[in-house]
Amino acid sequence: MMSQQMEAIEPRRADLNDPVAIVRLHVAESLSGVPLTLASEAERLGMSPRTLQRRLTDAGTSMQSIVDDCRKEMAERLLLETNLTLSSIGYKIGFSAPAAFTRSAIRWFGMTPSEFREKREKVL
């Protein structure tokens, strides 16, 4: 059932000629799988890790920043659009422990995941 919900929430589509967009799309589609690294993404794209790092830097981003942005976007969507437990959401977006998800949510939203969900439900 969780995989059906994740498939129903499409990641943002982007220009597939742009290496940053390609990496972002792949990260968004792979959040709950094996952790992605700069080296694994570079190999998948057929370039050296240094070349990919340089292209990401030229675009003003990094692999970690892309992963973090994708996690934030997916967390927000899952918190608002599903009834998944907070632990399930954390694991789905690639966190190994609920506490790590909570720390990131506080950094992203300025509140815990449960506070974010409750606040948004009151608005709707």
Stockholm file with secondary structure:
# STOCKHOLM 1.0

chainA/1-124         MMSQQMEAIEPRRADLNDPVAIVRLHVAESLSGVPLTLASEAERLGMSPRTLQRRLTDAGTSMQSIVDDCRKEMAERLLLETNLTLSSIGYKIGFSAPAAFTRSAIRWFGMTPSEFREKREKVL
#=GR chainA/1-124 SS CHHHHHHHSCCCCCCTTSHHHHHHHHHHHTTTSSCCCHHHHHHHHTSCHHHHHHHHHHTTCCHHHHHHHHHHHHHHHHHHHCCCCHHHHHHHTTCSSHHHHHHHHHHHHSSCHHHHHHHHHHHC
#=GC SS_cons         CHHHHHHHSCCCCCCTTSHHHHHHHHHHHTTTSSCCCHHHHHHHHTSCHHHHHHHHHHTTCCHHHHHHHHHHHHHHHHHHHCCCCHHHHHHHTTCSSHHHHHHHHHHHHSSCHHHHHHHHHHHC
//
